[in-house]
Amino acid sequence: MTTLKLNSMSRLILNRIQVFSKPVIWICFFRVMVSFFLKQR
């Protein structure tokens, strides 16, 4: 993945978090990130 693509993705995610701004979104996002990093190893 390129940094530009990652930046745009993170921006999209941040925009969505700002729209919803619910703790549930944060928890789901965190769990997805954790599972993603675990799969990388």
Rosetta blueprint (number, residue, H / E / L):
1 M L
2 T L
3 T H
4 L H
5 K H
6 L H
7 N H
8 S H
9 M H
10 S H
11 R H
12 L H
13 I H
14 L H
15 N H
16 R H
17 I H
18 Q H
19 V H
20 F H
21 S L
22 K L
23 P H
24 V H
25 I H
26 W H
27 I H
28 C H
29 F H
30 F H
31 R H
32 V H
33 M H
34 V H
35 S H
36 F H
37 F H
38 L H
39 K H
40 Q H
41 R L
